[in-house]
Amino acid sequence: MTPTLSPIARPRTFALLAAVSAMTLMGTSTAQAQDAPPVNTGKVAWSTGFDLVTEYWYRGIGQENEGLILQPWVDMTATLIEKDDYTLTGSVGLWNSVQDSTPGDAWYESDFYAGVTATSGDVSVDLRYIVLYNPSGGDIFAEEVDATVSYDDTGLWGQDGFALNPYATLAIETDGGSDAGTNKGTYLELGIAPAWKDVCGSDSVTVDMTIPVKVGLSLDDYYENGMGDDDTFGYLDIGAVFSTPLADLIPADYGNWTASAGVHVIFLGDTAQDISEAFGTGSDDYSVYGTFGIKMEY
């Protein structure tokens, strides 16, 4: 989740990880986990997991496109206020990227964040402070303040389980920067994630499908290349992600486990492409990458 500072060139690779993973997870679980009650009914909850990706893109800037890319994470939330249809929660979390082809230490990135989320009805506002740290280099890539507004539109649709899940994120860099320039930038992300429940229609297997679509924009100096140019359009990312519960493999007493696999195509703006090319992580105006992940919620 952070910009790279290394311009060392690496050849492009792409593995069909998503396709293989999707076929694997399709046969691993049954539909009985779909309606499983939550194990944790208290005010503190946590989740953890990892993702394997064939290429690591951070907001349209290539970080790594070769070798093993493992991204483990952990998140903890606590309900601070709960009254009528209003809820305030606090959260802290850690996200990492381990890359065996990146020069230096394989532990390329460790991001810490803390924040609060206010939810009223179907609208949520999330505020958080994020430190993007490079353990192998012993320095900070960037620090930023993020604000995300999201809307739960499930109730607007007659189809059970379908939602568009629209959101908008504003990120303001307070130190460092994501690009090749020297100025701190301001970033805007707009996205939707249309989701369908149980797309297989099987009595024995539950598979949900999501089509995440997001666009990243520079409001000020976010995609500044080495010559000082800054395009508004950074990237467009379109994916197809399939997920399934793992209740047959892991008892509910150990939390709710989910496996997912997907494939994405990302289209780059001119200066985002310039930055990735200068960093040695790609020179094309688009790329295709796969993902596979395991998540546990308790």
LINFEN-V437825 format. One record per backbone hydrogen bond with DSSP energy under -1.0 kcal/mol. NH is the residue of the N-H (numbers start at 1). CO is the residue of the C=O. E is the energy in kcal/mol with one decimal. If there is no record, write none. Layout:
nh=NH co=CO e=E
nh=NH co=CO e=E
This chain:
nh=10 co=280 e=-2.0
nh=13 co=65 e=-1.3
nh=17 co=15 e=-1.6
nh=20 co=16 e=-1.6
nh=21 co=17 e=-2.6
nh=22 co=18 e=-2.6
nh=23 co=19 e=-1.7
nh=24 co=20 e=-1.7
nh=25 co=21 e=-2.8
nh=26 co=22 e=-1.5
nh=28 co=25 e=-1.5
nh=33 co=30 e=-1.0
nh=34 co=31 e=-1.9
nh=36 co=33 e=-1.5
nh=45 co=77 e=-2.5
nh=47 co=75 e=-2.7
nh=48 co=296 e=-2.2
nh=49 co=73 e=-1.9
nh=50 co=294 e=-2.0
nh=51 co=71 e=-1.0
nh=52 co=292 e=-3.5
nh=53 co=69 e=-1.7
nh=54 co=290 e=-2.1
nh=56 co=64 e=-3.2
nh=58 co=61 e=-2.5
nh=61 co=58 e=-1.3
nh=63 co=56 e=-3.2
nh=64 co=56 e=-1.2
nh=70 co=98 e=-2.6
nh=71 co=51 e=-2.8
nh=73 co=49 e=-2.5
nh=74 co=94 e=-2.2
nh=75 co=47 e=-3.0
nh=76 co=92 e=-2.7
nh=77 co=45 e=-3.0
nh=78 co=90 e=-2.3
nh=79 co=43 e=-2.9
nh=80 co=88 e=-2.7
nh=81 co=88 e=-1.9
nh=83 co=86 e=-2.8
nh=86 co=83 e=-2.8
nh=87 co=119 e=-2.5
nh=88 co=81 e=-2.7
nh=89 co=117 e=-2.5
nh=90 co=78 e=-2.6
nh=91 co=115 e=-2.6
nh=92 co=76 e=-2.1
nh=93 co=113 e=-2.2
nh=94 co=74 e=-2.5
nh=95 co=111 e=-2.5
nh=96 co=72 e=-2.2
nh=97 co=109 e=-2.1
nh=98 co=70 e=-3.4
nh=99 co=106 e=-3.0
nh=100 co=68 e=-1.6
nh=108 co=97 e=-1.1
nh=108 co=106 e=-1.8
nh=109 co=97 e=-1.7
nh=110 co=133 e=-2.6
nh=111 co=95 e=-3.7
nh=112 co=131 e=-2.1
nh=113 co=93 e=-2.1
nh=114 co=129 e=-1.7
nh=115 co=91 e=-2.4
nh=116 co=127 e=-2.2
nh=117 co=89 e=-2.8
nh=118 co=125 e=-2.7
nh=119 co=87 e=-3.0
nh=120 co=123 e=-2.6
nh=121 co=85 e=-2.0
nh=123 co=120 e=-1.9
nh=124 co=150 e=-2.4
nh=125 co=118 e=-2.7
nh=126 co=148 e=-3.1
nh=127 co=116 e=-2.8
nh=128 co=146 e=-2.2
nh=129 co=114 e=-2.7
nh=130 co=144 e=-2.6
nh=131 co=112 e=-2.8
nh=132 co=142 e=-3.0
nh=133 co=110 e=-1.7
nh=134 co=139 e=-3.1
nh=136 co=107 e=-1.0
nh=138 co=134 e=-1.7
nh=139 co=134 e=-1.3
nh=141 co=132 e=-2.4
nh=142 co=132 e=-1.4
nh=143 co=175 e=-2.4
nh=144 co=130 e=-2.1
nh=145 co=172 e=-2.4
nh=146 co=128 e=-2.8
nh=147 co=170 e=-2.3
nh=148 co=126 e=-2.7
nh=149 co=168 e=-2.5
nh=150 co=124 e=-2.4
nh=151 co=166 e=-2.1
nh=152 co=122 e=-3.0
nh=153 co=151 e=-1.0
nh=156 co=153 e=-1.7
nh=157 co=154 e=-1.3
nh=162 co=159 e=-1.5
nh=163 co=195 e=-1.1
nh=167 co=191 e=-2.3
nh=168 co=149 e=-2.0
nh=169 co=189 e=-2.8
nh=170 co=147 e=-2.8
nh=171 co=187 e=-2.8
nh=172 co=145 e=-2.6
nh=173 co=185 e=-2.5
nh=174 co=143 e=-2.9
nh=175 co=143 e=-1.6
nh=177 co=141 e=-1.3
nh=180 co=224 e=-1.4
nh=186 co=220 e=-1.9
nh=187 co=171 e=-3.0
nh=188 co=217 e=-2.6
nh=189 co=169 e=-2.8
nh=190 co=215 e=-2.0
nh=191 co=167 e=-2.2
nh=192 co=213 e=-2.3
nh=193 co=164 e=-3.3
nh=195 co=163 e=-2.5
nh=196 co=209 e=-2.9
nh=199 co=207 e=-2.7
nh=208 co=243 e=-2.6
nh=209 co=196 e=-2.4
nh=210 co=241 e=-2.6
nh=211 co=194 e=-2.5
nh=213 co=192 e=-2.9
nh=214 co=237 e=-2.2
nh=215 co=190 e=-2.5
nh=216 co=235 e=-2.2
nh=217 co=188 e=-3.0
nh=218 co=232 e=-2.9
nh=219 co=186 e=-2.4
nh=220 co=186 e=-1.4
nh=225 co=229 e=-2.6
nh=228 co=225 e=-1.9
nh=234 co=216 e=-2.7
nh=235 co=216 e=-1.3
nh=236 co=267 e=-2.1
nh=237 co=214 e=-2.8
nh=238 co=265 e=-2.5
nh=239 co=212 e=-2.4
nh=240 co=263 e=-2.0
nh=241 co=210 e=-3.0
nh=242 co=261 e=-3.1
nh=243 co=208 e=-2.3
nh=244 co=259 e=-2.5
nh=246 co=257 e=-2.3
nh=249 co=246 e=-1.0
nh=250 co=246 e=-2.3
nh=254 co=251 e=-1.9
nh=255 co=252 e=-2.0
nh=256 co=297 e=-2.8
nh=258 co=295 e=-2.6
nh=259 co=244 e=-2.6
nh=260 co=293 e=-2.5
nh=261 co=242 e=-2.4
nh=262 co=291 e=-2.2
nh=263 co=240 e=-1.7
nh=264 co=289 e=-2.9
nh=265 co=238 e=-2.5
nh=266 co=287 e=-2.8
nh=267 co=236 e=-3.0
nh=268 co=285 e=-2.9
nh=269 co=234 e=-3.0
nh=273 co=269 e=-2.3
nh=274 co=270 e=-2.1
nh=275 co=271 e=-2.3
nh=276 co=272 e=-2.1
nh=277 co=273 e=-2.4
nh=278 co=274 e=-2.4
nh=279 co=275 e=-2.0
nh=281 co=276 e=-2.6
nh=287 co=266 e=-1.9
nh=289 co=264 e=-2.2
nh=291 co=262 e=-2.4
nh=292 co=52 e=-2.0
nh=293 co=260 e=-2.5
nh=294 co=50 e=-2.1
nh=295 co=258 e=-2.7
nh=296 co=48 e=-3.1
nh=297 co=256 e=-2.1
nh=298 co=46 e=-2.7
